[in-house]
Amino acid sequence: MWPGALPGAFHSNRIRRLRRMSGTQGEDPVSGGADELTSVPQYEALGKVLQECFEQAAVGKGRERHTDGGEAFTEQFICEGQRLVGIGFGLGQALKKVLEANRFAGSEKNEQAINELRGAINYLAATIIVLEEKTTNGSTPR
């Protein structure tokens, strides 16, 4: 795993609530303990995939390509584009990545397919962020 703490979005009350419901205990990842995303029994595989998506955006290809001077994810074009023209932007970008993944899948380019799907998940996460902002602010999403 990548060095450093998980962001607040992944270290949320929802995860703590899930852990209480499942009866799992674990160390806080911000203080360097167990990984929150893989600490709920029977959901470790999902947590691993989501962690890999986060890593792609935060320390991998996403960070290299899409940040100018360390902007927050919510300030990058992945979210800003959706605020400007609506969530169709993010959904369309996710679809484009899914179609690319389908083209690569089952060949020697399987790893590229997986990376495209991680990117699609990140676009969908950005769409959720923008929708949640609009819900919180009381405005209607485009």
N, C-alpha and C positions, 0 to 999 in steps of 0.2 A: 504494500500500500504506500501511498504518497506520504511524505512527511508533513506534519502540521495538523492543525485542528480542522474539524468539519465546520462548515458555515452554520449560522443560526437556522437556516431553512431546514437543514437535516437534523439539527439538534433541537427539536421542537417539542412542544407539549404533546403533540400527537404521538410521537415515538415513545415518550415517557408513559403516556396513557396505554399504548399498546403493550409496553413492557409490563406495566402493572396488571393488565388484563391477562397476559400470558403467564404471569408469575415469575418472569425472568428478572434477574438482577444483574447488574454489570457496572463496570466503571464508566465514568463520564469520558467520552472521547476527547473532549476539549482538554482534559487534564492528562491525556495520553493513555487512556484505558482501552477497554474492549470497543470494537467497532459497533456502533449503534445499529447500523443497517443490516448487520448479519447476526444480531444477538437474539432475535425472536425465533424460537424453534419452528421448524417446518417452513421458514421463509428465508433461509440463508441464501438460497440460489437467487431469489429475487433481489435481496440486499446486495449481493455481489454484482449483479448486472447494473443496478442503480449506482453503486459506488464507482463502477467502471465508467458509466456515463458522466458522472460528476467529475472524475479525474480527467476525462477527455476535454471537458469544458474548462476546468479550472487550471490544469497544469499541462495539458497536452495540446493537440491541434487547435482546439477552440481558443485557448489563451494566446497561442502564437499568431493566429490569423485575425482574431477579432477584438483585441484590446489595444487601445492606444494609451499607454501609460498607466495601466492597472485599473481600468474602470470596473465598477461592480457589474456583475452579470445583468442586473436589472437596468443598467445604463447603456449596455451594449446594443447594437442594432438588432440582435435577435429578439429583444423586447421592444426597443424603440420603433422598429419598423411596424410592429403590430399596433402600437399606440397611434402611429401616423395613419395607417391605411386599413386597420382592422385585423382581426385574427385570421382572416383568409391568408394573409402573408405567411404566418407561422405554419398553418395547416398545409399550405402549398409547398413550403420548403420541406416539411416532414414527408409529404407525399413524394416529392422528388427524390429524397434520400431512400425511401422505401423502394421505389422503382429501381434505383441504382443497385440497392442491395439484392433485389430479386434477380437482376441481370448477373451479378457476381456469384450468387449462392450456388453451391453444388459444383463449383469448379475449383481450380487452384487459387482462386481469388476469394475464398471463403472468409479470410480475415478482413479483407476490404469490405465484404458484405456486412460483417459484424460491426465494423467501424461506422459504416453508413447508418446502420440501425441505431447505434449509440447516438449519432448526430440527430436522427429523427426523434428519438426520445428527448433529447435536449431541446429541440424546437417545440415539442409538445409541452415540455415543462415550462418553457418560456410563455407559451400560450396560456397555461394554467395560471402563471404568475400575473399576466396581464388581466385575465378574467377575474382573478381574485381581487386585484386592485380596483377594477371597475365595480365589483360587487361591494367592496368596502366603501368606495366613494359614492355609490348609489347611481352611477351612470350606466347606460345601456351599452353593451359591447357591440361593435360593428359586425 
